[in-house]
Amino acid sequence: MTLNYTGVVKPPVIGYNTDSIGTRAKIGVIVPATNTTVQPEMEAMRPRGVTNHVSRMFLPPRPYVDMEEYRRLLEVEEGDLDEALRLVMLCEPAVIAEGHSIHSFRGDVEHGLAHQAALAAKAGVPFWTPSTAVLEGLRAIGSPKKIAVLSPYWPPADEMIAKFMRSAGFDVVGSGGMRATGATNVARIEADRVFEAFRAIDHPEAEALVQVGTALPVSFLTEQIEKEHGKPLIGVNVATYWAALRSIGITDQVRGFGRLFAEC
């Protein structure tokens, strides 16, 4: 059954701890230990009076020569998210932005929303997974129905993402992965390859572009990609940080990262 996504229920934040530098809010950010993209991208998006506090988690590596094993691990692998969350909560953040995307696209949208809710309950503050942030970002730009999705992954992961997005009521008219080998290699993908990859997955019927894979360096390229394609781009790192801020009442419009952050 298709569930048309209409918005994440965001728990109200009734007072939270700030400090002399983070005068407006402290944001907890959880990333894989190998990820070198999320931290600098989210730091560049940080509004005045907001501070980011990063906690890193171990994730097991996936094989790239056995797609059946790759597919199996996507469904069952676990990282040290709970430990990373426990540590970052010690600095008393107002909200958590998760910088690891593929696990949040497991199953259908109902599963994804339940997963987000469970993490928020565990944290005791709003918790944004990349999948729910992408959904929130698409809703904010007008709920386009036809999308094209780019990832750094291999076919089993792209199929999982497409299945999730279809369960949320979206028509995935274009999809493709860049088949990066090794977690740290994703961050080494150069801008020219990213531009070419978006050209390959875009479709005349697509009303918006989506990017999954938090290590793929796309945030700083968002405005150029939107200009070239004439379509909004909802990238996971921009969407997750934007959703985290909006959920605690920080509405600054940040330029340089596309329409979502500049206009919504």
C-alpha positions in Angstrom: 0.0 0.0 0.0 1.3 3.4 -0.9 1.6 6.0 1.9 1.5 9.6 0.7 3.9 11.4 2.9 2.4 14.5 4.4 5.0 15.6 7.0 6.9 14.4 10.0 5.4 15.1 13.4 8.0 17.2 15.2 8.0 17.1 19.0 8.0 20.7 20.4 11.2 21.8 22.0 10.4 23.6 25.2 13.6 25.1 26.3 17.0 23.6 25.8 20.5 24.3 27.0 22.7 26.9 25.2 26.1 28.2 26.0 28.2 31.4 25.5 29.1 30.4 21.9 26.1 28.4 21.0 23.7 31.2 22.1 20.8 29.9 20.0 21.3 26.1 19.9 23.7 23.2 20.0 23.3 20.7 17.2 24.4 17.1 17.7 25.7 15.5 14.4 26.4 11.7 14.1 28.5 10.5 11.3 30.3 7.3 10.3 34.0 7.3 11.4 35.1 7.2 7.7 33.0 10.2 6.6 34.9 13.4 5.9 32.1 15.2 4.1 29.3 15.8 6.5 31.2 17.7 9.1 32.7 20.4 6.8 29.4 20.7 4.9 27.2 21.2 7.9 29.8 23.5 9.5 29.5 25.7 6.4 25.7 25.8 6.8 25.8 26.8 10.4 23.9 30.0 11.2 25.2 32.6 13.7 24.8 31.5 17.3 24.5 27.8 16.4 27.3 25.3 17.1 27.7 21.8 15.8 29.0 18.9 17.9 30.1 15.7 16.0 30.1 12.2 17.3 31.5 9.4 15.1 30.4 5.8 14.9 31.9 2.6 13.5 30.3 1.0 10.5 31.4 -2.4 9.1 32.7 -2.3 5.5 30.6 -3.8 2.7 31.9 -6.0 -0.2 31.9 -4.6 -3.7 32.5 -7.9 -5.6 29.5 -9.9 -4.3 26.2 -8.1 -4.8 24.2 -10.7 -3.0 26.3 -10.2 0.1 26.2 -6.5 -0.4 22.4 -6.7 -0.5 22.2 -8.8 2.6 24.4 -6.5 4.6 22.3 -3.5 3.7 19.4 -5.2 5.4 21.1 -6.5 8.6 24.3 -4.5 9.2 24.4 -2.4 12.4 26.9 0.3 13.4 27.6 1.9 16.8 24.8 4.5 16.5 23.6 4.0 20.1 27.1 4.6 21.5 27.6 7.7 19.3 24.2 9.0 20.4 25.0 8.4 24.1 28.3 10.3 23.8 26.9 13.3 21.8 23.9 13.7 24.2 26.4 14.5 27.0 26.9 18.0 25.5 23.1 18.6 25.7 22.2 19.3 22.1 18.8 20.6 21.2 18.4 18.2 18.2 20.3 15.5 16.4 21.2 15.5 12.7 22.2 12.0 11.5 24.9 12.0 8.8 24.5 8.4 7.7 21.8 7.8 5.2 21.4 4.3 3.7 20.2 2.5 6.9 17.3 5.1 7.1 16.0 4.0 3.7 15.4 0.4 4.8 11.9 -0.9 4.3 9.0 1.4 3.6 8.2 4.9 4.7 6.2 3.7 7.7 9.3 1.8 8.9 11.5 4.9 8.3 9.2 7.1 10.4 9.0 4.6 13.2 12.8 4.3 13.1 13.1 8.1 13.4 10.5 8.2 16.2 12.4 5.5 18.2 15.7 7.4 17.9 14.0 10.7 19.0 12.5 8.9 22.0 15.9 7.4 22.9 17.6 10.8 22.5 14.9 12.8 24.2 15.2 15.5 21.6 14.2 15.7 17.9 16.2 13.3 15.8 16.5 13.7 12.0 17.4 10.7 9.9 18.4 11.5 6.3 15.4 9.7 4.7 12.8 11.6 6.8 14.7 14.9 6.2 14.5 14.3 2.4 10.8 13.7 2.7 10.4 16.9 4.7 12.5 18.8 2.2 10.4 17.5 -0.8 7.2 18.5 1.1 8.6 22.0 1.7 9.3 22.7 -2.0 5.8 21.8 -3.0 5.7 18.0 -2.9 6.8 17.1 -6.4 5.7 13.6 -7.4 8.3 12.7 -10.0 11.9 12.6 -8.9 15.3 11.4 -10.0 17.7 10.0 -7.4 21.5 9.9 -7.4 23.7 8.0 -4.9 27.3 6.9 -4.6 26.1 3.3 -4.1 25.7 0.1 -6.1 22.4 -1.3 -7.6 21.1 -3.1 -4.4 21.2 0.2 -2.5 19.7 2.2 -5.3 16.8 -0.3 -5.5 16.3 0.0 -1.7 16.1 3.8 -1.9 13.7 3.7 -4.9 11.4 1.3 -3.0 11.4 3.6 0.0 10.6 6.7 -2.0 7.8 4.9 -3.9 6.3 3.8 -0.6 6.1 7.5 0.3 4.1 8.2 -2.9 6.9 9.4 -5.2 7.4 8.2 -8.8 11.2 7.5 -9.2 11.6 8.3 -13.0 15.4 8.3 -12.9 17.9 6.6 -10.6 21.6 5.7 -10.6 24.6 5.1 -8.3 28.2 6.0 -8.9 29.4 2.6 -7.6 32.1 4.0 -5.3 34.4 1.4 -3.8 35.3 2.0 -0.2 33.8 4.4 2.2 36.5 7.0 2.1 36.6 7.0 -1.7 33.1 8.5 -1.9 34.5 11.8 -0.6 37.2 11.7 -3.3 34.7 12.0 -6.1 35.4 15.2 -8.0 32.8 17.8 -9.0 33.0 17.0 -12.7 31.9 13.4 -12.0 29.0 14.6 -9.8 27.8 16.9 -12.6 28.0 14.1 -15.1 26.2 11.7 -12.8 23.3 14.1 -12.4 23.0 14.5 -16.1 22.8 10.8 -16.5 20.0 10.2 -13.9 17.9 13.3 -14.8 14.7 12.6 -16.7 12.5 15.0 -18.6 9.6 14.1 -16.4 11.5 14.6 -13.1 10.2 17.6 -11.2 13.0 17.4 -8.6 16.4 15.8 -8.0 17.3 13.9 -4.9 20.8 12.9 -3.7 21.4 10.2 -1.1 24.8 9.3 0.4 26.2 11.6 3.0 29.8 11.2 2.0 29.2 12.3 -1.5 30.3 16.0 -1.7 27.2 17.6 -3.3 26.1 20.4 -0.9 28.5 23.0 -2.2 27.5 22.2 -5.8 23.7 22.4 -5.2 23.1 25.8 -6.7 25.1 25.0 -9.8 23.2 21.7 -10.3 19.8 23.4 -9.8 20.7 26.1 -12.3 21.9 23.6 -14.9 18.8 21.3 -14.6 16.2 23.9 -13.8 15.0 21.8 -10.9 15.3 21.8 -7.1 17.8 19.4 -5.6 17.2 17.9 -2.2 20.5 16.5 -1.0 20.7 14.5 2.2 23.2 16.7 4.1 21.4 20.0 3.3 18.0 18.5 4.0 19.1 16.9 7.3 20.7 20.1 8.7 17.9 22.3 7.4 15.2 20.0 9.0 17.2 19.9 12.3 17.2 23.7 12.5 13.6 24.2 11.4 12.4 21.6 14.0 13.8 23.8 16.8 12.5 27.0 15.5 15.6 28.4 13.7 14.4 29.7 10.4 17.5 31.5 9.0 17.6 31.3 5.2 21.1 30.2 4.3 22.3 30.9 0.8 24.8 28.8 -1.2 23.1 25.4 -0.7 20.1 25.5 -3.0 16.5 26.5 -2.9 15.5 24.5 0.1 17.7 26.3 2.5 17.5 29.7 0.8 13.7 29.8 0.5 12.0 27.4 2.9 
